[in-house]
């Protein structure tokens, strides 16, 4: 049976080769010199042992260096880059170990940089307002962010779920858009809330030699509302400008006409001028009211003292209020919030509600302050509720249609939103959400 020479370690191979190389010449010389067999054998064995001892001494550093390189490469294989080689001899193997250490340091720095970039990318994707969904060829979700969980009404992570399971959790319109898989707009209707407009963008790419499908959902409701309000504001500014250009000269001419009429004994002229003066004053107030909506300034935030604010409003309107104790403080524009509450309380009183059943509730959580103004009036029909927040829309004969629209503008100026809800037992509840400021936003002010 052949001896498995190739399976021996390198140091043993070198020792064996050197022992044979030293013993063979001794045997040959002893045989030529006709030495006795015991002397011949002892001389060969002695020379072989001496050669092994010498080669062991000379190859000790070589073996240590090779073992260090082997350990280092095994660490590379396992993804461990923090270990460096301690072999520092000034020979070719030492230079090789030094090159290994330099490579390990560079790879470790690059790995840390990639890891930091991955953390940053994950943070950006998780905090993105757009809902992201990545599905592989097996129709399994491999990535989702926090916005996608809220969109699909799921409290837990979506990773690992099948697409069919996901569609069961989604609203009907969203499931239809996702099943079709085409880019475009779709609307989601939620109970007692304004319909939300979303845009779906799709894409495909290869990841680890497997085809993946990317779905990006972007809510356009706020952007469309902002564009709509911007158009209304432009119209209001144009109308206000034209009316002011006419009301100024009319008021001046009316004053001159009244002075001339004082010289004429005609009682009917006084009634005519009084009526004209009254209508000019009405139009002036009308224009000023619209101007307040069209030129709403940026909120000047400060801490809101809710008890003080609500107590002062009780001198103007009859209502009850309740403030839920909380460690959080609302930072908002007090003048604008006061105007918002005045408009909501005015609507509640004009809805036919009993003043004793008009309530204002203030509550907080870690994200926002919730203002709820409720009454037991006649509520709103679905058609009225769908248009109540649009400027100029009003069901009152003397209404301007700007009360709720101004409330909506104030809420959105604070990066919040407003919603209308009918009570089952009758009446209406208006919810205004004012998000808390982050540390970054506070520092910018």
DOVOVO-337052 format. One record per residue: residue in one letter; x, y, z of N, C-alpha, C in turn. Coordinates in steps of 0.2 Angstrom, whole numbers, padded with zeros to 4 digits, always signed. Atoms other than C-alpha are relative to their C-alpha. Layout:
BEGIN
aXYZXYZXYZ;...
! end
This chain:
BEGIN
x+0004-0006+0000+0000+0000+0000+0004+0006+0000;x-0004-0006+0001+0007+0017-0005-0001+0004+0006;x+0001-0005-0006+0011+0029+0009-0003+0006-0003;x+0003-0006+0003+0000+0044+0007+0004+0006+0002;x-0004-0006-0001+0014+0057+0006-0003+0006-0001;x+0004-0007+0001+0003+0071-0001-0004+0002+0005;x+0004-0002-0005-0007+0070+0014+0004+0003+0006;x-0004-0002-0006+0007+0075+0026+0001+0008+0000;x-0001-0007+0000+0009+0093+0032+0007+0002-0003;x-0006-0003+0004+0022+0104+0023+0006-0001+0004;x-0006+0000-0004+0034+0104+0038+0003-0008+0000;x-0002+0007+0000+0034+0085+0039+0003-0003-0007;x-0003+0002+0007+0037+0083+0020+0007+0003-0001;x-0006-0003+0001+0052+0095+0021+0005-0004+0005;x-0004+0004-0004+0059+0085+0036+0002-0007-0003;x-0001+0006+0003+0057+0069+0027+0005+0000-0006;x-0004-0001+0006+0065+0075+0011+0007+0001+0002;x-0007-0002-0003+0080+0082+0021+0003-0006+0003;x-0003+0006-0003+0082+0066+0031+0002-0005-0005;x-0002+0005+0005+0082+0055+0015+0006+0003-0004;x-0006-0003+0004+0094+0068+0006+0007-0001+0004;x-0007+0000-0004+0107+0067+0021+0002-0008+0001;x-0001+0007-0001+0105+0048+0024+0003-0004-0006;x-0002+0004+0006+0107+0042+0006+0008+0001-0001;x-0008-0001+0001+0125+0050+0004+0004-0004+0005;x-0004+0003-0005+0131+0043+0020+0000-0008-0001;x+0001+0007+0001+0124+0025+0016+0005-0001-0006;x-0004+0001+0006+0133+0027-0001+0007+0000+0001;x-0008+0000-0002+0150+0032+0006+0002-0005+0004;x-0002+0006-0005+0149+0019+0020+0000-0006-0004;x+0000+0006+0004+0145+0006+0007+0007-0001-0004;x-0006+0000+0004+0160+0011-0004+0006-0001+0004;x-0005+0001-0004+0171+0012+0011+0000-0007+0004;x+0001+0007-0003+0165-0006+0016+0000+0000+0008;x+0001+0000-0008+0160-0001+0034-0005-0005+0001;x+0005+0006-0002+0151-0014+0044-0007+0003+0000;x+0007-0002+0000+0132-0014+0044-0002+0004+0006;x+0002-0005-0006+0130-0007+0062+0002+0007-0001;x-0002-0006+0001+0141+0007+0058-0003+0004-0006;x+0003-0003+0005+0133+0010+0042-0007+0003+0001;x+0007-0002-0002+0115+0011+0049+0000+0005+0005;x+0000-0005-0005+0120+0021+0064+0002+0007-0003;x-0002-0006+0003+0129+0034+0053-0006+0003-0004;x+0005-0002+0004+0114+0035+0041-0006+0003+0005;x+0005-0002-0005+0102+0037+0056+0002+0006+0003;x-0003-0006-0004+0113+0050+0065-0001+0006-0005;x+0001-0005+0005+0114+0060+0049-0007+0003-0001;x+0007-0001+0001+0095+0059+0046-0003+0004+0006;x+0002-0004-0006+0092+0065+0064+0002+0007+0000;x-0003-0006+0000+0104+0079+0063-0003+0005-0005;x+0003-0004+0005+0096+0085+0047-0007+0002+0002;x+0007-0002-0002+0079+0084+0054+0000+0006+0005;x-0001-0006-0005+0084+0095+0069+0002+0006-0003;x-0002-0007+0003+0092+0108+0058-0006+0003-0004;x+0005-0003+0004+0078+0109+0046-0006+0002+0004;x+0006-0002-0005+0065+0110+0061+0002+0007+0002;x-0002-0007-0003+0075+0125+0068-0001+0005-0006;x+0001-0005+0005+0076+0133+0051-0007+0002-0003;x+0007+0000+0002+0058+0130+0046-0005+0002+0005;x+0005-0002-0006+0050+0135+0063-0004+0006-0002;x+0003-0006+0002+0047+0153+0057-0005-0001-0006;x+0004+0001+0006+0041+0147+0040-0007-0003+0002;x+0006+0004-0002+0028+0135+0048-0005+0005+0004;x+0004-0005-0003+0022+0149+0060-0004+0005-0004;x+0003-0005+0005+0019+0161+0046-0005-0003-0004;x+0005+0004+0004+0010+0148+0036-0006-0001+0004;x+0006+0001-0004-0001+0144+0050-0004+0006+0001;x+0004-0006-0001-0005+0162+0053-0004+0002-0006;x+0003-0002+0006-0009+0165+0035-0006-0005-0001;x+0006+0005+0000-0021+0149+0036-0005+0003+0004;x+0006-0002-0005-0030+0156+0051-0003+0007-0003;x+0002-0006+0003-0031+0173+0043-0005-0001-0006;x+0005+0002+0006-0039+0166+0027-0006-0003+0002;x+0006+0003-0003-0051+0156+0037-0004+0005+0003;x+0004-0006-0003-0056+0172+0046-0003+0004-0006;x+0003-0003+0006-0059+0180+0029-0006-0004-0003;x+0005+0005+0002-0069+0165+0024-0007+0001+0004;x+0005-0001-0005-0080+0168+0039-0003+0007+0001;x+0002-0007+0000-0082+0187+0036+0003+0003+0006;x-0003-0003-0005-0071+0191+0051+0007+0004-0002;x-0006-0004+0002-0059+0205+0047+0004+0004+0005;x-0003-0004-0005-0054+0212+0064+0007-0003+0002;x-0006+0003-0002-0040+0199+0067+0006+0002-0005;x-0006-0002+0004-0022+0204+0061+0005-0006+0002;x-0005+0005-0001-0007+0192+0059+0006+0003+0004;x-0006-0003-0004+0007+0194+0072+0007-0002-0003;x-0007+0002+0003+0021+0187+0061+0003+0006-0003;x-0003-0006+0002+0033+0201+0059+0007-0001-0002;x-0007+0001+0002+0049+0193+0053+0002+0004-0007;x-0002-0004+0006+0059+0203+0039+0002-0005-0005;x-0002+0004+0005+0058+0190+0026-0006+0000-0005;x+0005+0000+0005+0047+0186+0011-0007-0001+0003;x+0006+0002-0003+0034+0178+0022-0003+0006+0004;x+0002-0006-0004+0034+0193+0033-0003+0006-0004;x+0003-0005+0004+0030+0205+0019-0007-0003-0003;x+0007+0003+0002+0016+0193+0013-0005+0001+0006;x+0004-0001-0006+0009+0194+0031-0002+0008+0001;x+0001-0007+0000+0011+0213+0031-0006+0002-0005;x+0005-0001+0005+0001+0214+0015-0007-0002+0002;x+0006+0003-0002-0012+0203+0022-0003+0005+0005;x+0003-0005-0005-0014+0215+0037-0003+0006-0003;x+0002-0006+0003-0015+0230+0026-0007-0001-0004;x+0006+0001+0003-0029+0222+0016-0006-0001+0004;x+0005+0000-0005-0038+0217+0031-0003+0006+0003;x+0002-0007-0003-0038+0235+0038-0005+0003-0005;x+0003-0003+0005-0044+0241+0021-0007-0003-0001;x+0006+0004+0000-0058+0228+0020-0005+0002+0006;x+0004-0002-0005-0064+0232+0037-0003+0007+0000;x+0002-0006+0001-0065+0250+0034-0006+0001-0005;x+0005+0000+0005-0075+0247+0018-0006-0003+0003;x+0006+0003-0003-0086+0235+0027-0004+0004+0005;x+0004-0005-0005-0090+0248+0041-0003+0005-0004;x+0003-0005+0004-0093+0261+0028-0007-0003-0004;x+0006+0003+0004-0105+0249+0018-0006-0001+0006;x+0005+0001-0005-0114+0245+0035-0003+0006+0002;x+0003-0006-0001-0116+0263+0039-0005+0003-0005;x+0004-0002+0006-0123+0267+0022-0007-0004+0000;x+0006+0004+0000-0135+0252+0024-0005+0002+0006;x+0004-0003-0006-0141+0259+0041-0003+0006-0002;x+0003-0006+0003-0144+0276+0033-0005-0001-0005;x+0005+0001+0005-0153+0269+0018-0006-0003+0004;x+0006+0003-0004-0164+0258+0030-0004+0005+0004;x+0004-0005-0004-0168+0273+0041-0004+0005-0005;x+0003-0005+0005-0172+0284+0025-0006-0004-0002;x+0005+0004+0003-0183+0270+0018-0006-0001+0005;x+0005+0002-0005-0192+0266+0035-0004+0007+0001;x+0004-0007-0002-0196+0285+0038-0003+0003-0006;x+0003-0003+0006-0201+0288+0020-0008+0000+0000;x+0007+0000+0000-0219+0294+0018-0003-0004-0005;x+0002+0005+0005-0220+0283+0003+0000-0007+0002;x+0001+0007-0002-0226+0265+0005+0004-0004-0005;x-0004+0004+0005-0213+0253-0002-0001-0007+0001;x+0001+0007+0000-0215+0235-0006+0004-0004-0005;x-0004+0003+0005-0203+0223-0013-0002-0008+0000;x+0002+0006+0001-0209+0206-0019+0004-0004-0004;x-0004+0004+0005-0199+0191-0026-0004-0004-0005;x+0003+0004+0005-0203+0179-0039-0005-0005+0003;x+0005+0004-0003-0212+0168-0027-0006+0003+0004;x+0005-0004-0002-0224+0182-0023+0000+0000+0008;x-0001-0001-0008-0217+0184-0005+0003+0006+0001;x-0003-0006-0002-0213+0200+0003+0007+0000+0003;x-0006+0000-0003-0195+0203+0006+0002+0006+0003;x-0001-0006-0003-0195+0221+0011-0006+0004+0000;x+0006-0005+0000-0208+0234+0017+0002+0005+0006;x-0001-0005-0005-0207+0250+0027-0006+0001+0004;x+0006-0001-0005-0218+0257+0041-0006+0003-0004;x+0006-0003+0003-0229+0267+0029-0004-0005-0004;x+0004+0005+0004-0233+0251+0019-0004-0004+0005;x+0003+0003-0006-0238+0243+0036-0007+0004+0001;x+0006-0004-0001-0250+0257+0039-0005+0000-0006;x+0005+0000+0006-0257+0257+0021-0004-0007+0000;x+0004+0007+0001-0261+0238+0022-0003-0002+0007;x+0003+0001-0007-0268+0240+0040+0003-0006+0004;x-0004+0005-0003-0255+0228+0047+0005+0003+0005;x-0004-0003-0005-0247+0231+0064+0007-0004+0000;x-0006+0004+0000-0233+0218+0061+0004+0001-0007;x-0004+0000+0006-0219+0217+0048-0003-0004-0005;x+0003+0004+0005-0225+0211+0031+0005-0005-0003;x-0005+0005+0003-0209+0202+0027-0002-0007+0001;x+0001+0007+0000-0212+0184+0023-0007-0002-0002;x+0007+0001+0002-0231+0186+0019+0000-0001-0008;x+0002+0001+0007-0238+0180+0002-0004+0006-0002;x+0003-0006+0002-0245+0193-0009-0008-0002+0000;x+0007+0001-0001-0262+0184-0008-0003+0002+0007;x+0002-0002-0007-0262+0186+0011+0000+0007+0000;x-0001-0007-0001-0257+0204+0009-0007+0004-0003;x+0006-0003+0003-0272+0208-0003-0006-0001+0004;x+0006+0001-0005-0284+0201+0010+0000+0006+0005;x-0001-0005-0005-0278+0214+0022-0001+0007-0003;x+0000-0007+0003-0278+0229+0010-0008+0002-0002;x+0006-0002+0003-0293+0240+0005-0002-0002-0007;x+0002+0003+0006-0303+0234-0010+0004+0004-0006;x-0002-0003+0005-0297+0248-0021+0008-0001-0001;x-0007+0001+0000-0279+0246-0016+0002-0007-0002;x-0001+0007+0003-0280+0227-0019-0001-0001-0007;x+0002+0000+0007-0287+0230-0036+0006+0003-0004;x-0005-0003+0004-0273+0242-0041+0007-0004+0001;x-0006+0004-0001-0259+0230-0034-0001-0006-0004;x+0001+0006+0004-0267+0215-0043+0002+0002-0007;x-0001-0002+0007-0267+0225-0060+0008+0001-0001;x-0008-0001+0001-0248+0230-0057+0001+0005-0005;x-0002-0006+0005-0249+0246-0068+0001+0006+0004;x-0001-0006-0003-0243+0263-0064-0007+0004-0001;x+0006-0005+0001-0257+0276-0061-0003+0002+0007;x+0003-0003-0006-0269+0284-0049-0006-0004+0002;x+0006+0003-0002-0282+0276-0038-0002+0003+0007;x+0003-0003-0006-0293+0281-0023-0002-0005+0005;x+0002+0005-0006-0296+0273-0006-0005+0004+0004;x+0005-0003-0003-0312+0277+0002+0000-0003+0007;x+0000+0003-0006-0312+0275+0021-0006+0003+0004;x+0006-0002-0004-0327+0276+0033+0001+0007+0003;x+0001-0007-0003-0332+0294+0038+0007+0004-0001;x-0006-0004+0001-0316+0301+0031+0001+0002-0008;x-0001-0002+0007-0311+0310+0015+0004-0005-0004;x-0003+0005+0005-0306+0299+0000+0007+0002-0001;x-0007-0001+0001-0287+0297-0002+0002-0002-0007;x-0002+0002+0007-0279+0298-0019+0007-0002+0001;x-0007+0003+0000-0263+0287-0021+0002-0001-0007;x-0003+0001+0006-0251+0285-0035+0004-0006+0001;x-0004+0006+0000-0244+0268-0039+0005+0000-0005;x-0005+0001+0005-0227+0266-0047+0003-0007+0001;x-0003+0006+0000-0220+0249-0052+0007-0001-0003;x-0007+0001+0004-0203+0242-0057+0002-0007+0001;x-0002+0006-0001-0194+0226-0059+0008+0000-0001;x-0008+0001+0001-0175+0221-0057+0002-0006+0003;x-0003+0006-0002-0164+0207-0054+0004+0001+0007;x-0004+0000-0006-0157+0204-0036+0002-0007+0002;x-0003+0006-0002-0146+0189-0032-0003-0005-0006;x+0002+0004+0006-0151+0182-0050-0007-0002+0001;x+0008+0002+0000-0170+0182-0045-0003+0007-0001;x+0003-0006+0002-0182+0194-0052-0005+0002+0006;x+0004-0003-0005-0191+0206-0040-0004+0005-0002;x+0004-0005+0002-0205+0217-0041-0001+0006+0005;x+0000-0005-0004-0205+0234-0033-0006+0005-0001;x+0006-0004+0001-0221+0244-0029+0001+0006+0005;x-0001-0006-0004-0220+0262-0023-0007+0004+0000;x+0006-0003-0001-0236+0270-0016+0001+0007+0003;x-0001-0007-0003-0237+0289-0014-0007+0003+0000;x+0006-0003-0001-0251+0298-0007+0000+0007-0002;x+0000-0006+0003-0256+0313-0017-0006+0005+0003;x+0005-0004-0002-0271+0319-0007+0002+0007+0003;x-0002-0007-0003-0262+0333+0003+0003+0004-0006;x-0002-0004+0005-0253+0338-0013-0005+0003-0005;x+0006-0002+0004-0269+0339-0023-0004+0005+0003;x+0003-0005-0004-0277+0348-0009+0003+0007+0000;x-0004-0006+0000-0263+0360-0008+0000+0004-0007;x+0001-0004+0007-0264+0364-0027-0007+0003-0001;x+0007-0003+0001-0283+0366-0026+0000+0006+0004;x+0000-0006-0005-0281+0378-0011+0004+0006-0003;x-0004-0006+0003-0268+0388-0021-0003+0003-0005;x+0004-0003+0006-0279+0390-0036-0006+0004+0003;x+0005-0004-0003-0293+0396-0024+0002+0006+0002;x-0003-0006-0003-0282+0408-0016+0002+0005-0005;x-0002-0004+0006-0276+0415-0033-0007+0004-0002;x+0007-0002+0002-0295+0417-0038-0002+0006+0005;x+0002-0005-0005-0298+0426-0021+0004+0006+0000;x-0004-0006+0001-0284+0438-0023-0002+0004-0005;x+0002-0004+0006-0289+0443-0040-0007+0003+0001;x+0006-0003-0002-0307+0446-0034+0000+0005+0005;x-0001-0005-0005-0302+0455-0019+0003+0006-0003;x-0004-0006+0003-0290+0466-0029-0005+0004-0004;x+0005-0004+0004-0304+0471-0041-0005+0003+0004;x+0005-0003-0004-0317+0474-0028+0003+0006+0004;x-0003-0006-0003-0305+0485-0018+0001+0006-0004;x+0000-0006+0004-0302+0495-0033-0006+0003-0002;x+0006-0003+0001-0320+0498-0035-0003+0003+0006;x+0003-0002-0006-0325+0500-0017+0003+0007+0003;x-0003-0007-0002-0312+0514-0014-0003+0006-0003;x+0004-0006+0003-0319+0526-0027-0007+0001+0002;x+0008+0000-0001-0337+0521-0023-0001+0003+0007;x+0000-0002-0007-0334+0525-0004+0001+0008-0001;x-0002-0007+0001-0326+0542-0009-0006+0004-0003;x+0006-0004+0003-0340+0547-0021-0006+0000+0004;x+0006+0000-0004-0353+0542-0009+0000+0005+0006;x-0001-0005-0005-0346+0553+0004-0001+0007-0003;x+0002-0007+0003-0346+0568-0008-0007+0001-0002;x+0007-0001+0002-0363+0564-0014-0004+0001+0007;x+0004-0001-0006-0369+0564+0005+0001+0007+0002;x-0001-0007-0002-0361+0581+0007-0005+0005-0005;x+0005-0004+0005-0371+0588-0009-0007-0001+0002;x+0007+0002-0002-0387+0579-0003-0002+0004+0006;x+0003-0004-0006-0387+0589+0013-0003+0007-0001;x+0003-0007+0002-0391+0605+0003-0007-0001-0003;x+0006+0002+0003-0406+0596-0004-0005-0003+0005;x+0004+0003-0005-0421+0593+0006-0004-0005-0003;x+0003+0006+0003-0425+0576+0000+0001-0006+0004;x-0001+0006-0004-0427+0562+0013+0002-0007-0003;x-0001+0006+0003-0427+0548+0001+0008-0001-0002;x-0007+0001+0001-0409+0552-0004+0004-0002+0006;x-0004+0003-0006-0403+0549+0014-0001-0007+0000;x+0001+0007+0000-0411+0532+0013+0004-0004-0005;x-0004+0003+0005-0403+0528-0003+0008+0000+0001;x-0007-0001-0002-0386+0534+0003+0002-0005+0006;x-0001+0004-0006-0388+0524+0019+0001-0007-0002;x+0000+0007+0003-0392+0508+0009+0007-0001-0003;x-0006+0001+0004-0377+0511-0002+0006-0001+0005;x-0006+0000-0005-0365+0514+0013+0000-0007+0004;x+0001+0007-0003-0372+0498+0021+0003-0005-0004;x-0003+0006+0004-0368+0487+0006+0007+0001-0001;x-0007-0001+0001-0351+0495+0004+0004-0003+0006;x-0003+0002-0006-0347+0491+0022+0000-0008+0000;x+0001+0007+0001-0354+0473+0019+0005-0003-0005;x-0005+0002+0005-0343+0471+0004+0007+0000+0002;x-0006-0001-0003-0328+0478+0013+0002-0006+0005;x-0001+0005-0005-0330+0465+0027+0001-0007-0004;x+0000+0006+0004-0333+0452+0014+0007-0002-0003;x-0006+0000+0003-0317+0456+0005+0006-0002+0005;x-0005+0001-0005-0307+0456+0021+0000-0007+0003;x+0001+0007-0002-0314+0439+0026+0004-0005-0005;x-0003+0005+0005-0308+0431+0010+0007+0002+0000;x-0008-0001+0000-0291+0440+0011+0003-0003+0006;x-0003+0004-0005-0288+0432+0028+0001-0007-0002;x-0001+0007+0002-0290+0415+0020+0006+0000-0005;x-0004+0000+0005-0280+0420+0005+0007+0001+0002;x-0007-0002-0003-0265+0427+0015+0001-0002+0007;x-0001+0002-0007-0264+0416+0030+0008-0001+0001;x-0007+0000-0001-0247+0419+0037+0003-0007+0003;x-0003+0006-0003-0235+0405+0042-0001+0000+0008;x+0001+0000-0007-0238+0399+0060+0006+0002+0004;x-0005-0002-0005-0228+0407+0074-0001-0004+0006;x+0001+0005-0005-0227+0392+0086+0002+0003+0007;x-0002-0001-0007-0227+0394+0105-0004-0005+0004;x+0004+0005-0004-0233+0383+0119-0007+0003+0001;x+0007-0002-0001-0252+0383+0120-0002-0002+0007;x+0003+0001-0006-0260+0385+0137-0007-0001-0001;x+0007+0001+0002-0276+0376+0134-0005+0002+0005;x+0006-0003-0005-0286+0380+0150-0001+0007-0001;x+0000-0007+0000-0282+0398+0148-0004+0002-0007;x+0003-0001+0007-0287+0398+0129-0008-0002+0000;x+0007+0002+0000-0303+0388+0131-0005+0004+0005;x+0004-0004-0004-0309+0398+0146-0001+0007-0003;x+0001-0006+0004-0307+0414+0136-0005-0001-0005;x+0005+0001+0005-0317+0407+0122-0007-0001+0003;x+0006+0001-0004-0331+0402+0135-0004+0007+0001;x+0004-0007+0000-0335+0421+0136-0003+0002-0006;x+0004-0002+0006-0340+0421+0118-0005-0005-0002;x+0004+0005+0002-0347+0404+0115-0002-0005+0006;x+0002+0004-0005-0356+0392+0127+0002-0008-0002;x-0002+0007+0001-0348+0374+0128+0004-0002+0006;x-0003+0003-0005-0340+0362+0139+0007-0003-0003;x-0006+0002+0002-0322+0357+0138+0004-0005+0005;x-0003+0005-0004-0311+0342+0144+0007+0000-0003;x-0007+0000+0003-0292+0342+0143+0003-0007+0004;x-0003+0006-0002-0283+0325+0145+0007+0001+0003;x-0007-0002-0003-0268+0327+0157+0006-0004-0005;x-0005+0003+0004-0252+0323+0147+0007+0004+0001;x-0007-0003-0001-0233+0326+0148+0002+0004-0006;x-0002-0003+0006-0233+0333+0130-0003+0007+0000;x+0002-0007+0001-0235+0352+0126-0001+0001-0007;x+0001-0001+0007-0243+0358+0110+0003+0007-0002;x-0003-0006+0002-0233+0371+0101-0003+0002-0007;x+0004-0002+0006-0244+0380+0088-0001+0008+0000;x+0001-0007+0000-0249+0398+0083-0007+0001+0003;x+0006-0001-0004-0261+0403+0096-0006+0004-0003;x+0005-0004+0003-0270+0416+0086-0004-0004-0005;x+0003+0005+0005-0273+0403+0072-0004-0005+0003;x+0004+0006-0004-0279+0389+0084-0006+0003+0003;x+0006-0004-0003-0291+0402+0092-0005+0001-0005;x+0005-0001+0006-0298+0406+0075-0003-0006-0002;x+0003+0007+0002-0300+0388+0071-0005-0002+0005;x+0005+0001-0005-0309+0385+0087-0007+0004+0000;x+0005-0005+0001-0320+0400+0085-0005-0002-0006;x+0004+0002+0005-0326+0394+0068-0003-0007+0001;x+0003+0007-0002-0329+0376+0074-0006+0001+0005;x+0005-0001-0005-0339+0382+0089-0006+0004-0003;x+0005-0003+0003-0349+0394+0078-0004-0004-0004;x+0004+0005+0004-0354+0380+0066-0004-0004+0005;x+0003+0005-0005-0358+0369+0081-0007+0004+0003;x+0006-0004-0003-0370+0383+0088-0005+0001-0006;x+0005-0001+0006-0378+0386+0070-0003-0007-0002;x+0003+0006+0002-0381+0367+0068-0006-0002+0003;x+0006+0002-0003-0396+0367+0079+0001-0004+0006;x-0001+0004-0005-0387+0359+0093-0001+0003+0007;x+0002-0003-0007-0391+0361+0112+0007+0002+0002;x-0006-0002-0003-0377+0372+0119+0003-0004+0005;x-0002+0004-0006-0376+0361+0134+0004-0007-0003;x-0003+0007+0003-0370+0346+0122+0005+0002-0005;x-0005-0002+0004-0357+0356+0113+0007-0001+0004;x-0006+0002-0004-0340+0349+0119+0007+0001-0004;x-0006+0000+0003-0322+0352+0116+0005-0004+0004;x-0005+0005-0003-0309+0338+0120+0007+0001-0003;x-0007+0000+0002-0291+0340+0120+0004-0006+0003;x-0003+0005-0003-0280+0325+0121+0007+0000-0004;x-0007+0000+0003-0261+0321+0117+0002-0007+0000;x-0004+0006+0000-0250+0307+0112+0007+0002-0002;x-0007-0002+0001-0232+0306+0108+0001+0003-0007;x-0001-0002+0007-0235+0311+0090-0004+0007-0001;x+0005-0005+0002-0249+0324+0090-0004+0002+0006;x+0005-0002-0004-0262+0334+0099-0007-0001-0004;x+0006+0001+0003-0280+0329+0095-0005+0005+0003;x+0006-0005-0002-0294+0343+0095-0006-0003-0002;x+0007+0003+0002-0312+0336+0095-0005+0005+0002;x+0006-0005-0002-0327+0348+0094-0006-0004-0003;x+0006+0004+0002-0343+0338+0094-0006+0004+0003;x+0006-0003-0002-0361+0343+0095-0006-0006-0001;x+0005+0005+0001-0378+0334+0095-0005+0003-0005;x+0004-0003+0005-0385+0344+0080-0002-0005-0005;x+0003+0004+0006-0392+0338+0063+0006-0004-0004;x-0005+0004+0003-0375+0332+0057+0001+0003-0008;x-0001-0001+0007-0370+0332+0038-0002-0006-0004;x+0001+0006+0005-0376+0322+0023+0007-0002-0003;x-0006+0002+0003-0363+0313+0013+0002+0005-0005;x-0001-0005+0005-0364+0326-0001+0003+0006+0003;x-0003-0006-0003-0361+0340+0011+0007-0001+0003;x-0007+0001-0003-0347+0332+0020+0005-0001-0005;x-0005+0001+0005-0338+0328+0004+0002+0007-0003;x-0002-0007+0002-0338+0347+0000+0001+0005+0005;x+0000-0005-0006-0338+0355+0017+0007+0004+0000;x-0007-0004-0001-0319+0359+0017+0002+0004-0006;x-0002-0003+0006-0319+0366-0001-0002+0008+0001;x+0001-0008-0001-0318+0386-0001-0007+0001-0004;x+0006-0003+0003-0335+0395-0005-0006-0005+0000;x+0005+0005-0001-0345+0379-0002-0004+0001+0007;x+0004-0001-0006-0359+0383+0010-0008-0002-0001;x+0007+0001+0001-0377+0377+0014-0004+0005+0004;x+0003-0006-0003-0381+0393+0023-0001+0006-0005;x+0002-0005+0005-0390+0407+0014+0005+0006+0001;x-0005-0006-0001-0378+0420+0022+0007-0002+0002;x-0006+0003-0001-0363+0409+0023+0005+0002-0005;x-0005-0001+0005-0346+0413+0015+0003-0006-0003;x-0003+0006+0003-0341+0395+0013+0008+0000+0002;x-0007+0000-0001-0324+0399+0021+0002-0002+0007;x-0001+0002-0007-0326+0394+0039+0004-0007+0001;x-0004+0007-0001-0321+0375+0038+0006+0000-0005;x-0005+0000+0004-0310+0379+0023+0006+0004+0003;x-0005-0003-0004-0300+0391+0034+0003-0004+0006;x-0002+0005-0005-0299+0378+0048+0004-0005-0003;x-0004+0004+0004-0292+0366+0035+0007+0003-0001;x-0006-0003+0001-0279+0378+0030+0004+0001+0006;x-0004-0001-0007-0274+0382+0048+0003-0007+0002;x-0003+0007-0002-0272+0363+0051+0005-0002-0004;x-0005+0002+0004-0262+0360+0036+0006+0004+0000;x-0006-0004-0001-0251+0375+0039+0004-0003+0006;x-0004+0003-0005-0246+0366+0055+0002-0007-0001;x-0002+0007+0002-0243+0350+0045-0005-0005+0003;x+0005+0005-0002-0259+0342+0052-0006-0001-0005;x+0006+0001+0005-0276+0338+0045-0006+0000+0004;x+0007-0001-0003-0295+0340+0049-0004-0006-0003;x+0004+0005+0003-0308+0327+0047-0007+0001+0003;x+0007+0000-0002-0327+0326+0049-0003-0006+0001;x+0003+0007-0001-0337+0312+0057-0007+0001+0003;x+0007+0000-0003-0356+0310+0060+0000-0005+0005;x+0002+0005-0005-0362+0302+0076-0006-0004-0002;x+0005+0005+0001-0373+0287+0075-0007+0003+0003;x+0006-0003-0004-0385+0295+0088-0002+0007-0002;x+0001-0007+0002-0384+0312+0079+0005+0005+0002;x-0005-0005-0002-0373+0326+0078+0006-0001-0004;x-0006+0000+0004-0356+0330+0071+0006+0001+0005;x-0006+0000-0003-0338+0328+0077+0005+0002-0005;x-0005-0002+0004-0324+0338+0070+0007-0002+0003;x-0007+0002-0003-0306+0331+0073+0005+0004-0004;x-0006-0004+0002-0291+0342+0071+0007-0003+0003;x-0006+0003-0002-0274+0334+0072+0006+0004-0001;x-0005-0005+0000-0259+0345+0076+0007-0004+0002;x-0006+0004-0002-0242+0335+0075+0004+0004+0005;x-0005-0003-0004-0229+0339+0088+0006+0001-0004;x-0006-0001+0004-0213+0347+0082+0005-0004+0002;x-0006+0003-0002-0197+0338+0081+0005+0004+0002;x-0005-0004-0003-0181+0344+0089+0003+0004-0006;x-0003-0004+0006-0175+0349+0071-0004+0006-0002;x+0004-0005+0001-0190+0359+0068+0000+0006+0005;x+0000-0005-0005-0189+0368+0084+0007+0004+0000;x-0006-0003+0001-0171+0372+0081+0000+0005-0006;x+0000-0004+0006-0175+0380+0064-0004+0007+0002;x+0004-0006-0001-0187+0392+0072+0004+0005+0004;
! end
